Amino acid sequence: MRLALLALCLAQPVAAQDAELVDLGLGLFLDYCATCHGTEARGDGPMQEVLAVEVPDLTQLAARAGGFPHYEVVTKIDGRRPVMSHGDVMPVWGRVFEGTDSAFVRTDAGQPIVTSVPIAALVAWLEGVQE
């Protein structure tokens, strides 16, 4: 499936590629993240009541950092920057976001960050829900 998505993206204009990536990111978020972070990423998922740590409002990442923190988001998801409340590496289900295809996430400064397609999709969706 990921190869098919990548092939589809390569055959489409940039705006269509972005839309495909955002749609994939939304699906992944709803499937794997919304239980804690909520369907709108506000930290109000059904599990937040039983967690020992406060679930952050992910729609405020850019506001808190003075711009969307691409590198920090990628490295928290892929495990380069462990999130202890997630059992060290996030997500705790590990390989779901590893992917077999590489993708680039570009920071506002244009710096590329190499990551997997699923993580790039999550980052694209999260960037789009910033307030």
PyMOL commands that set and color helices and strands:
alter all, ss='L'
color gray80, all
select helices_A, chain A and resi 2-10+14-32+34-37+48-50+58-65+70-78+84-86+94-97+117-128
alter helices_A, ss='H'
color red, helices_A
select strands_A, chain A and resi 102-106+112-116
alter strands_A, ss='S'
color yellow, strands_A
deselect
rebuild
show_as cartoon
